[in-house]
Amino acid sequence: DLTQCRIAGVPRVALVGDSHADALFYGFLNSGHPLYAQALVMSRAGCQPALAGDTAPCVSHMRYVLGELRARETVEVVVITGNSRFAEQNADLQPFVNGYAELIGGLRAAGKRVVLVADVPHVPFEPDDCVRSRAFPRTFEDPLCSAFPPPARPEYDAFLARLTARVDGLVLFDPRSLFCDAAGCHAFLDGVAQYKDGDHLSHAGSERVAAALIASLEGT
């Protein structure tokens, strides 16, 4: 079912997608920004923000979301995001390219500024397994708790490239650099878990991505 969450007041920003949109919502809500903290999340688990390519219930849901956002004149910015695994699970990604492009076009036609947030790197272990194994003060010498190799996701990267070529002026924000450096990618930064499981951000991770995204948008 549809999940809608918003703070008191009038929403100015909407997050649309699957459970990864829900995870990102916390960072916006707690950003303290006069515009971006007034956020609304419209999501359905397992559904890509697309008007084609996905299952019939997901496409129907996203058409409903588009209609709702067309009617919400106060919403100025729409952030779309979703789990990257769909690119591995579908041999033909063109329907998803078309579906994303159709949703973006519909939102733009309604006067919305649309931003696509690429998926975060997936962690090849459960962060809780790392935390539970350590007493305070925690140190992270175990390789499980430190850097892991950047996950290869060629299908998803190819999808992003095709979508960028299809949609003129697509605003794409890739958060990978927030978690990855020359040593690899990190589920923990400064001793704080950035993920609550293998692919969903923790509150700290959500705040990290939201802050960087807001700064990027304010600079454009």
Secondary structure, 3 states (H helix, E strand, C coil): CCEEEECCCCCCEEEEECHHHHHHHHHHHCCCCCCCCCEEEEECCCCCCCCCCCCHHHHHHHHHHHHHHHHCCCCCEEEEECCCCHHHHCCCCHHHHHHHHHHHHHHHHCCCEEEEECCCCCCCCCHHHHHHCCCCCCCCCCHHHCEECCCCCHHHHHHHHHHHHHCCCCEEECCHHHHEECCEEECEECCEECECCCCCECHHHHHHHHHHHHHHHHCC
